Amino acid sequence: MATIHDVAARAGVSTATVSRALNGKSTVDPELAARVAAAADELDYRPNAVARSLRLQATTVWALIISDIENPFFTAVARGVEDVAQAAGHSVVLCNSDEDPAKEARYLQVAVAERVAGVVLSPTAASTDIAPLAEHGIPVVAIDRPLPEIDAVLVGSRQGAADATAHLLAAGYDRVACVTGPRRVSTAEDRLAGYGDALHAAGRRVSSRLVRHADFKVPGGRRAVEQLLGAARPPDALFVANSLMAIGALQSLAARGLTAGRDVGMVAFDDAPWTQLVNPPISVVAQPAYAIGETAGRLLTDRGDESRTVTLDAELIVRGSSDPG
């Protein structure tokens, strides 16, 4: 039996376009709609009757599925999504996947069962399966990490990491280490790549001895920095790829009687509220978290014919933790 993915492949469009075309949405280009109809006829595709019923009974609730509810970044994202949802007459249900693909899959199943009107998703991996949502005509917007063929709101993580690393090098630090997230997670890989870009631009090589992967949480950051500081030639500066790992980094420094900015340079990704309260305050790469959520909400309310990706800029904010003087 043909699926919506088969029709999309035959017509050369996304599954989202197939869903909109077969549901008679006027926003679909007539030529694309004709191609979809022809492909559906050729494949004898029949939309799932249960899915059609669910679509007709869709609620006004959006599901916001984030990867870590403890991360302050997602608090601001959630506020942006909710503000747009409220203005459009929707409510938001918050779900925490905890970077667990199985837990994420269960929430996606709940989104279908509860007939939500839309989903904003921070995917655990590029392989996250959103086919059930497409089958039921539920629109999806990915945030922070991209997924194929759907709308996405991203941040220039690679450039932000490059700016942070270049700043540390320009400040006179010689052995800049990188503490990034799990392997194969796009944000972690992008920030590691930006770190490498800055080193290469300065005529240096990336040393595996100065790179650590952790789990984007406090204990992971602490363990990673403990390993780095315990090496025969420890780093004199740290680029840390999120604010939770930065807390762990500070804990590790404190355990050795060291202070960020006075003994070891430091720049962290995310401008969490606490970063300005420590002494000296922490230099950060600030992400426009509220704008990410707001933009994702607007993409849900303003559906297009094809998938769209909006990439927002990150901003380096220099404070005392990266001042060797």
Buried (B, 14 or more C-beta within 10 A) or exposed (E): EBBBBBBBBBBEBBBBBBBBBBEEBEEBEEEBBEBBBEBBEEBEBEBBEEBBEBBEEBEEBBBBBBBBEEBBBBBBBBBBBBBBBEEBEBEBBBBBBBBEBEBBBEBBEBBBEEBBBBBBBBBBBEEBBBEBBBBBBBBBBBBBBBBEBBBBBBBBBBBBBBBBBBBBBEBEBEBBBBBBBBEEBBBBBBBBBBBBBBBEEEEBEBBEBBBBBBBBBBBBBBBBBBBBBEEEEBBBBBBBBBBBBBBBBBBBBEEBEBBBBBEBBBBBBBBBEBBEEBEBBBBBBBBBBBBBBBBBBBBBBEBEBBBBEBEBEBBBBBBBBBBBE
